[in-house]
Amino acid sequence: MRIAIVDDIASERETLKKRITGQAVRLSLDAAILDYTSGPDFLSDARKEHFDLVFLDIYMGSENGVDMAEQLRRFDKDCLLVFTTVSPDHALDGFRVRALHYLVKPYKETDLAALFDEIAKHFPIMDKYIEINAAGGIVRLRLQDILYAEHYQHQVYIYSAAGGQIVARLTFRKFTASLTDGRFFLCSRGVLVNMEHAKDFDGTDFILKNGKRISVSRNLAKAARMAFGDFLFGRGN
């Protein structure tokens, strides 16, 4: 998740960055946070690469955050926009640029936690990660990068979208317990697939986009078909 903070006061940027980092850790979100002292610098970068979430100060010296938001919406209608401000006077302007929320300074940690709980609903399958104790040490693995995993001789073999393999020594039950969202399906006693990387289910196998086939136990075939259909429907496919 790419996050931008736009504020001309260094202490405000630093405080918000630390708190956002804390919320990202709490929700297991993989966040890249960039901060900007001026609107034009931010807009220049935003035109080159999309931001998922933007925290925009309304009062920045001679610059007006609402004006910056209007310029942003001309080329990016999808990013989530949060105004940070000392006054809620621009609430109506927020509706016009489809701001998700206002953070009124000085805000509390509970305010940011509630906001990020709401933000997480907009990214149900994006950028979450788990930490795996592998042979070479702790590995931070994004959920969206997992193709499938299988349990063999007291180890879990995790296959990634990049083509690599991670071997973790833990129970399969403990591994699957860390994968709580709806993109994962338990195909058999020791095999799990990430339906985000599946292009079809033919009644017996999940067919991944790379051509790999993941077999499903016969007694789970009906549940697999329903789960895959629900996943595609929820994703809008």
C-alpha positions in Angstrom: 0.0 0.0 0.0 1.5 3.4 -1.0 0.7 6.2 1.4 1.4 9.9 1.0 1.6 12.5 3.8 1.4 16.1 2.6 2.1 18.6 5.4 4.4 21.6 5.5 5.3 21.1 9.2 8.0 18.6 9.8 6.9 17.6 13.3 3.4 16.9 12.1 4.7 14.7 9.2 7.0 12.8 11.5 4.3 12.2 14.2 1.7 11.0 11.6 4.3 8.8 9.9 5.1 7.0 13.2 1.4 6.5 14.0 0.6 5.3 10.5 3.5 2.8 10.7 2.1 1.6 14.0 -1.4 1.0 12.5 0.1 -0.8 9.5 1.9 -3.2 11.9 -1.3 -3.7 13.9 -3.2 -4.6 10.8 -0.4 -6.5 9.1 -0.4 -4.1 6.1 2.7 -3.7 4.0 2.9 0.1 3.8 5.3 2.4 1.9 5.0 5.9 3.3 6.3 9.0 1.5 6.0 12.5 2.9 5.9 15.8 1.1 6.3 19.4 2.2 4.3 20.9 -0.6 1.3 20.0 -2.8 3.0 20.5 -6.2 5.8 18.0 -5.3 3.2 15.5 -4.2 1.0 16.0 -7.3 4.0 15.5 -9.5 4.8 12.1 -8.0 1.1 11.1 -7.8 0.8 11.6 -11.6 3.7 9.2 -12.1 2.6 6.5 -9.7 -0.7 5.9 -7.9 -1.1 6.3 -4.2 -3.6 4.1 -2.4 -4.0 6.5 0.6 -3.3 10.2 1.0 -3.2 12.3 4.2 -3.5 15.9 3.1 -3.2 19.0 5.3 -5.7 21.7 4.4 -3.7 24.7 5.7 -0.1 24.7 4.3 1.0 28.3 4.2 0.0 29.8 0.9 -1.2 26.4 -0.4 -4.7 25.1 0.2 -5.2 21.4 0.6 -8.7 21.4 -0.8 -7.4 22.9 -4.1 -4.7 20.2 -4.1 -7.4 17.6 -3.6 -9.4 18.9 -6.5 -6.3 18.7 -8.8 -5.6 15.2 -7.6 -9.2 14.1 -8.4 -8.7 15.2 -12.0 -6.4 12.3 -12.7 -6.9 10.0 -9.7 -10.5 9.3 -8.7 -9.7 6.1 -6.7 -7.2 6.9 -4.0 -8.5 7.2 -0.4 -8.2 10.8 0.8 -8.0 11.9 4.4 -7.8 15.6 5.3 -5.7 16.6 8.4 -6.8 20.0 9.7 -7.1 22.1 12.8 -10.7 22.9 11.9 -13.6 20.9 10.4 -14.8 24.0 8.5 -14.1 22.5 5.1 -16.4 19.5 5.6 -18.5 20.4 2.6 -15.4 20.7 0.4 -14.5 17.2 1.6 -17.7 15.8 0.1 -16.9 17.4 -3.2 -13.5 15.7 -3.5 -14.8 12.5 -1.9 -12.6 12.6 1.2 -12.9 9.5 3.3 -12.4 11.2 6.6 -11.2 14.3 8.6 -8.5 14.0 11.2 -8.8 17.1 13.4 -5.6 18.1 15.1 -4.6 17.2 17.7 -6.0 13.8 17.1 -5.7 10.8 19.4 -4.3 7.4 18.7 -7.8 5.9 19.0 -8.9 8.3 16.2 -6.3 6.9 13.9 -7.0 3.3 14.9 -10.7 3.7 14.1 -9.8 5.3 10.8 -7.5 2.5 9.8 -10.1 -0.1 10.7 -12.3 1.7 8.1 -9.4 1.9 5.6 -8.7 -1.8 5.9 -12.3 -2.5 4.7 -11.3 -0.9 1.4 -8.3 -3.2 0.9 -9.7 -6.7 1.9 -7.1 -8.7 0.1 -4.3 -6.2 -0.4 -0.8 -5.9 1.1 -1.3 -7.9 4.3 1.6 -10.0 5.3 2.7 -12.7 7.7 6.1 -13.4 9.3 7.4 -17.0 8.8 10.2 -18.6 10.8 12.2 -20.2 7.9 15.6 -21.8 7.8 17.4 -18.5 7.1 15.5 -16.6 9.7 12.3 -14.6 9.9 10.8 -14.0 6.4 8.1 -11.3 5.9 5.7 -12.7 3.2 2.9 -10.7 1.6 -0.3 -12.8 1.4 -0.8 -11.8 -2.2 2.5 -13.4 -3.1 1.6 -16.9 -1.8 0.5 -19.2 -4.7 -0.1 -22.3 -2.6 1.4 -24.2 0.3 1.7 -27.9 1.3 2.7 -29.8 4.4 5.2 -32.5 4.2 7.3 -34.2 7.0 6.5 -31.6 9.7 7.4 -28.7 7.4 5.3 -26.3 5.4 6.5 -25.6 1.8 5.2 -22.2 0.7 5.4 -21.4 -3.1 5.5 -17.8 -4.0 4.4 -15.9 -7.1 8.0 -14.9 -7.8 8.8 -18.6 -8.3 10.6 -19.2 -5.0 10.0 -21.6 -2.2 10.0 -21.0 1.5 10.4 -23.9 3.9 9.0 -23.3 7.4 9.1 -25.7 10.3 5.7 -25.4 12.0 2.4 -27.2 12.1 0.1 -26.8 9.1 -2.7 -25.9 11.6 -0.6 -23.0 12.9 0.3 -21.8 9.4 -3.3 -21.9 8.2 -4.5 -20.1 11.3 -2.5 -17.1 10.2 -4.4 -16.9 6.9 -7.8 -15.7 7.9 -9.1 -13.9 4.9 -11.3 -15.4 2.2 -8.7 -15.8 -0.6 -7.3 -19.0 0.8 -9.0 -22.4 0.5 -7.9 -25.7 2.2 -7.9 -28.2 -0.7 -7.1 -31.2 1.4 -5.6 -32.1 4.7 -2.2 -30.6 3.9 -2.6 -28.4 0.9 -3.8 -24.8 0.7 -4.3 -22.6 -2.4 -4.5 -18.8 -2.8 -7.6 -18.3 -5.1 -6.2 -14.9 -6.0 -3.8 -16.7 -8.4 -6.4 -19.2 -9.7 -8.0 -18.7 -13.1 -10.4 -21.6 -12.9 -11.8 -24.6 -10.9 -12.7 -27.5 -13.1 -14.4 -29.6 -10.5 -11.4 -31.5 -9.3 -8.4 -29.0 -9.5 -7.8 -25.3 -9.1 -5.9 -24.2 -12.2 -3.5 -21.4 -11.4 -2.6 -18.7 -13.8 0.9 -20.2 -14.3 -0.7 -23.5 -15.3 -0.1 -25.3 -12.1 -2.9 -27.6 -11.0 -3.8 -28.0 -7.3 -6.0 -31.0 -6.6 -9.0 -30.8 -4.3 -10.2 -33.7 -2.2 -13.4 -35.1 -3.6 -15.4 -34.4 -0.5 -14.3 -30.7 -0.7 -15.1 -30.2 -4.4 -18.5 -28.6 -3.9 -17.2 -26.3 -1.2 -14.3 -25.4 -3.5 -16.6 -24.4 -6.3 -18.7 -22.3 -4.0 -15.7 -20.6 -2.3 -14.2 -19.8 -5.7 -17.4 -18.3 -6.9 -17.9 -16.3 -3.8 -14.3 -15.0 -4.1 -14.7 -13.9 -7.7 -18.0 -12.3 -6.9 -16.5 -10.4 -4.0 -13.6 -9.2 -6.1 -16.0 -8.0 -8.8 -14.9 -10.5 -11.5 
